[in-house]
Amino acid sequence: MSDFNVILLIIVIVVTVLVFLFNTYLLVNYQHPDDHNQAYFPKAVVVFGLSVAQLSILMLPADVANRHACQRALYNGACDLTLPMKDLWYAVYIIDAVLVFLVIPFTMFYYEGDQEKSVARRAVGALMWVIVIAIVVGLVLGILYGLIGKVDFTVRHLSSTTIGFTTDYSQLTSRSPCLVPTNSPNACSAYNAGYGAEATWSMRTTFPQYLIALTTIVGSVLFTIFGGVGIACLPLSLIFAFFKRPTAVITRSQYIKEATILGKRARELKETTLALQREERSSGKGRKWRKEMKKVQQELLYLEEDVQRLEEAYPQGEKADTTWALTVLGYLSKLLLGLVGLVVSGAWVAHIIVYMLIKPPFSSFLNQVFIKLDDVWGLLGTVAFAFFCLYLILAVISGEMHLGLNFGLIAIHPMKYGGTLMNSFLFNVGLILLCSVSVIQFCSKAFALYARATTAQEIFGLTLESLRGIKYLFRYNVFQIAFCVLSVVTLVYYLAFGWRRKKRTAAGV
């Protein structure tokens, strides 16, 4: 067993290094040219934040593997080199909260500050904003923890007499499950205790657990909205992108005609932007101005998408044929990934319904799938488990983008290859970090059978679902029900309207 723990420790170290390298590669290839050779501190925060978010999600499979390493021991400490999961969970989520509420806001304020100011003045200005945020968040956390930072456990007071040890169990039956000697008729009084013996046992939770719980609530609201929408949009957007693909290379005359139309849209959009700039200098950033600016941002993204599609339909250069072949293969890959995603999304929604919403569960479904995969190879089920957890984060990002584009509910911070500014990176990292906590809680409950007896269940299960004031949200599956409803509504909406391609002019007019 100790050899298995050594292998697990090596896997954790290797995966951690690979995650940091992958996020560095992602940053280098997605960053905007304006950020080359500068903004090193925001870049460090982006890489570190993305790595913490991804590692926190992968910690749940590691927790399961850690439990498997000691499955023949009475307790985890009986194995050598067992991972200290509780300390790791607390460390990761305290770091998560510090990044979301302090470090990322400071970095965004610093990055978006007036470039004409000195570095020191920009840092001081960003620090003042962060201090205000820290004071507000600290007061809210302190007041809530002082007033309702307790857990309420329902317990039953049981008592019975004792009898001497015996090796004769012949009198035990399904109707008489206790040993009842003739001189002690109430030996089974504990077994037969009624509901009148129930009582509520209250205790104050630790502050790290309370911090994780409140962060989970905020993240669960965002996760339910974005994840519920994204679980349907993620595969359907890939499939519909294949159907909207350019089916053939257009002629030069067609290219010039379409490029002229796009150029006209770009000029109109520029005029609208200049008008908004003049309005900002004269009247400030009012509600109407913010609404129009958000509309301009949306139209700019639509314009960039149309330019990209036009370039795909008319590849240029010496390797035009190769470029067109890669475009075709890219859309085929999107179709394949969309079909796989459709199966995964369907499996997720079906699992939530049959295992989490129906009481008692109709089927353990994916739990049994992971267990069977572990029987095939020791870590195969854990790998599949990690994939399903990471898929939810991808659904959150997809839901955020679709809600921002179609309904204008949030500020749009798109991730574009070779064109992503650091403020967009930071916004998405903060969103992923905030939702990653709720994803872990969601997965630990959805896969409670497979992830049983793990440290994550201790933190996110019993304590969170017994926390005073918010326990009913989890006890009655409020977030799970809303998640399924949003996924079904999004599916119907996307099938009805997602295939349509709107004709646009400038600024949505």
N, C-alpha and C positions, 0 to 999 in steps of 0.2 A: 504493500500500500504506500509506503514512503517513496518508492520509485515513481509512482503515479503522481504524487504531489510535487516531486522535482520537475517532472515533465510539465505539469500545470503551471508551475512558477516560470519555467522557461517560455512557455506559450504566452503567458501574460506579458513578460518583458518584450518578447519579439513583436507581439501585436501592438503594444504601446509605441514602440519605435516606428513600426510601419504606419500607424495612424498619424504620427507627427510628420513623417516624410510625405505621406499622401496629402495632408492638408497644406504643407509647404508647396508641393507641386500644384495643387489646386489654386493657391493664391498667386503663384508666379504666372500661371496660364490664364487666369481670369481677371487679373488686375488691369485697370485702365492705364493706357500709356502715360497719362498725366501723373500717375503715381510711381512711375519707374524711378528708382534711385532716390526715393524720399518717403516720408510717412512711415518710417521704420517702426515706431512705437505702435501705431494702429495695426500694422501688419503682424507684429508679435502678438498683440491681443487677439487678432482674428485667428491665427494659427493655434494659440493656446486655448481659446474659447471653443473652437470647433473640435479640438482634440478632447477637451473635457466633456463636451456634450456626447461625442461618439463613444468615449470610454465609459461614461456613466451608463449608457444603454448596454454596452457590451459587458458591464459588470454583473448584470443579472444572469446571463449565461455562465459567467465565471463563478457566480454564487452557486449555481446549480452544479457545475463541475466540481466545485469545492466540497459540496455536500456529498457527491458521488465518491470523492476521494476517501471519505470516511464512512461509507455506507455500512461497513462492518464494525465500526466502533460505536461505543455508547454515546460519545460526544465528540465534537470536532477536535477538541484539544488532545484527544488520544492519538491523533496522527501527527507525524513529523512534518514540519514545513507547511502546515495548513495556513491559508491566507486569512489574515484578521479582517474579515469582511465588514464587521460592524464599524470598526475604526475607519476603514476605507470608504464605506458609505457616508459616514458623517463628514469625513474630510472632503470628499468630492462634492457633496451638496452644499456645504458651507462655502466652498470655493465657487460653486455655481451661483449662489445667492450674491456673493461679493461681486462677481463679474457682472451679473445682470443689473444690480441696483447701484453699483458704485463705479467699477472700472470702465464698463462699456459706455455709460452716460458721459463720464469724464472724457473718454477718448473721442466720442462723437462731438461733444461741445468744443473740444480742442481742435479737431480736424476741420469742423465747419466754421471756426472762428475767422475773424477778419484777417486775411493774409497780410495786410499792410502792417498789422501790429507785430511787435516783437514776440519771440517764443515765450518769454517770461510772462508778458501781459496776457497772451492767449491761455497759458497754463493757469494763471491766477483766476481769470474769468471762468474757465471750465471748472476749476476747483470750487469756486463760490457756488456755482450751480449744484455741484455734487454734494457740497455740505448741506445745502437746503434740502436736497432729496434725502440725504442720510438722516437729517433731523426728523423729517416727516415720517420716513419709514421706521426709524427707531422709536418714535413716539407711538406710532400705530402698533408696532410689535410689542412694545413694553406694556401699553395699556391692555391690549388683548391678552397677553400672557398673564398679566396680573389678575385680570378679571375672570377669564374663562380658560386659562391654560391648564386644564385638567382633563383627565380621561375618566369615563364612567363605565365600569365593568359590571355586568349583571352576574351575580354569583348566587349559589344556593348553599345554605347552611345545612350540612348533613351530619348526622351522628347515629351511631349504633353501638351495640355491645360487641364484645369480642368473644371468640371461642378458641379452644385449643386446636393445634394443628392436627390434621387427620389425613389419612391416605384413602379413606373410603368416600368416593364421590358418587356412589350409586343412587343417592337420593336426589341428585341434581337433575332437573328436567327443564323444559322450556317454560313451564308454568311455575316452577319453583326453582329459580336460579341461584338461591342462596342456601347455605348450610344452616339449618334451623334446629338446634337441639331442643329436646322437650322441656328443659329447664330454662330456656331463653327464647321465648316466642317472638321477641321483637328484634332478633338478630339482623333482620333485613329492613329495619326501619329507615336506613339511609337510602336503600334502593327504592323503597316505596314512598319517599318524601314527595309531597305535593308542591304545587306552585307557590303555596303560602310560605315556603322556606326561602323564596327568592329575595335577594336584597341587592342594593347598588353599592359597589365598592368604588370610591373615588380616590384618586391620587393625582398629584401634580406631575405632569410630564416634564422631561428635560427640555431645556431651551433649544438645543439643536433639533430635537424631534419636532418641537412646535414650529421652528423656522422651516423645516422641511414640509410640514403639513400645510402651512399657509402658502408657501411657494407652490405646493402641489395644487391647491385650490385655484390660484391665479392661472397656473399653467393648464389646469383641467378645463377651465372655461375656454381658453384659446385653443387648446387641443380638440375639444369637442366641436367647436365651430369650424376651424380650419381642417382638422382631421376628418370630420364627417363629410365636408365638401370634397376634400382632396382624395379620399379613398375611392370616390367615383370618378373624379376628374383626372386623376393621374393616369389610369389605363386608357380611359376614353379619349383623352387629349392626344395620346400617342397613336391610337388607332385612327382617329379622325385626321391627324396630320398626314398619315399615309394616304388617305382618300383624297386629301386636298393637295397632294403633291403635284408638281409639274410632270405631266405624262410624256412630254416630248420637248426637245429643244426648239425654242421659238426663232423666227427669222430676225434679221437685223432691223428691218422696218418695224416689226412688232416691238422689238426692244426699245427703239427710239421713241415710239408712240407712248409706251408705258412709262419710260423714263421721263418724258416730258410731263406727263400727268403727275408723277411723283414729285418732280421739281416744282410744279405749281403748288402742290400741297405743302411742300417744304417752305416755299416763300410765304404762303398764307399763314403757316404756323409761326414763322419768324415774325411776321407783322403782329400777330396776336400776342406773342411773347413780349415784343417791344412795348406794345400798348399796356400790358400788365406791369411791366417795369416802370413805365411812366405813372401809372395809377398807384403803384407802391410808393414812389417818391412823393406823390402829392397827397394821397389819402391814407397810406399805411396798408397793413395786411388785414383787411376786414373779412367777414364771412364770405361775401360774394367773391372777393379776390381769391381766397383760398379755394373756393369751389371751381373757379375758372382755371386756376393754376393746376389743380388736380386733373382737370379735363385735358389741359394741354399736355401734361405728363403722359396721360393715357394715349393721346393721339400721337405723341412722339414715339411711343413704343410700337403702336400699330404701323407707323410709317417705317420704322426700322425693320419690322417684320416683312412688310411688303417689298422693301428694297432687297432684303436677303432672298426672298422668293424670286424676285426678278433676276438677280444675279445667278441663282440656281438654274433658272430656265434658260439662261443665255450665258453659258460658261465661256470665258475668254482666255487668251494666252496660248502658249505652245502646247500645254497639256490639257486642252479643253476636253478631249475625249476621256482622259483619266479622271478629271474633275467631275464630269457627268456620271461616270461609272460609280465613283465614290458617293455621289448624291443619291443614286438609285439604291446602293447598298445601305446607305444611312436610313432611308425611309423604310426599307425592308426590315432593318434592325428595329426601328420604332414599332412596326407592326408586330414583330415577334415579342418585343418587350411589353407592348400593350396587351397582347393576348395572355402572356404570363401574369402580368399585373392584374388583369381582369379575374383570373383564377384566384390569385392571392387575395384580392379585395373581396371577392365572393366568399372565400373561405373565412376571412376575418368576420364579415357580417354574419354569416351562418353560425360561426362559433359563438359570437356574442349572444345570439338569440337562443341557441339550444343549450348553452352552458351557463350563461350569466343571467339571462332574463327569465328563463323558465325555472320555477322552483317546485320540486327538486329538479336538478338538471336533467334534460332529456337525454343528453349524451355528453361524454367528456371530449369527444371529437379530436381536436388538434392535440390535446394532452396525450391521448393514446397514440396518435401518429408519431409524436416525438419519442415516446417511450419505445415504440416498435423500432424506430430508427436507431435508438441507442442499442437495442438488441442486435442490430445488424453490425454496427461499429460503435465503439464507446462514446465518441464525440459527435457522431453524425446527427443525432437528435438535438444536441446543443447548438450545432451550426445552423440547423433549420430554425431552431428557436430564436437565435440571434438575428437571422434574416427577417423573420416576421416582426421582430421588434424594430429593426432599422427601417423596415418598410413603412411603419407608421410615421416616422419622421419625414420621409419623402412625401407622404400624403399630406402632412402639415404644410410643407413648403409649397406643394402644388395647390392646396386650398387657399393659402395666403395670396398667391399670384393670381388665381382666378377670381377671388373675391375682390381684390384690389383693381383688377382690370375691368370687370363686368359691372361692379356695383359701386366702386369708388369709396369703400368703407374705410380703407386704411391708406397710409402713404405707400406708394409703390417703390420698392427697391429691388429691381430685377437683377438676377445674376446672369451676366452675359459673358461669353467667352471672349477674352481680350478687351472687355469694355466695362468692367465693374469697378466703380469707385469705392473707396474705403468706407464711406458712410453707409453704402448699400451692404457691403460685407458685414459691417458691425451690426446693422439692423437685423439682418438675417441670422447672425450668430446669436444675438440676444434672444430672438424668437425661438431658435432651436434649443438654446440652453433652458429657457423658461418652460418649453413644452417637454423637454427630455425627462424632467422629474415626473410629470403626469404620465408620460409614456411608460416609465418603469412601474409606477403604481398600477396603471391600467393592465400591463402585461403580467405583473405578479398576481393580480386577481383573475385575469382571464385564463392564465395557465397555472392556477393554484395547485392542481394535482401534480403537474410535472415539476413545478418549483416549490413543492412542499418542504417544510422544515428548513427553509433558507433564511438567512438574516434579513433579506429584503421583505419577506412576508411578515417577519416580526415588526419591522419598522413601518411598512406601508399597509399591513393588514390589520392586526389587532389594535395597535395604537391609533392609527389614523381613523379607523372606522368606529372608535370609541371616544374620539376627541369631542369634548363638549362644544356645542354650537354648530358643528359641521358634520357630525357623524351621520345625520340622516341623508345627506347628499349621496353618501357612499352606500349606506345601508339599503336605500330604496333604488339604487342604480339610476340616479337622475342623469348622470353624464352618459352612461351607456345607452339609455333610451334616446336621449337627444342625439347622440352619435348616429344611431341606426336611422332615426327619422330624417336627419339631414342627408345621410348617404342615399336614402331612397328618393327624397325630393330632388336632390342634385342629379341622380341618375335619370329621372323622368325629365327634368328640365334640360339636361345636356342632350338627351336623345331627341327632344323636341326642337331645340333651338341651336345646339352646339354645332351641327353640321352646316348651318347657314353662314355664309361669308358676307359681312356687311360692306356696302359701298360707302366709303368715307371721303370727306373733303378735308377741311382743316379745322382743328380744334373741336371736332365732333359736330360741326354745323351741318 
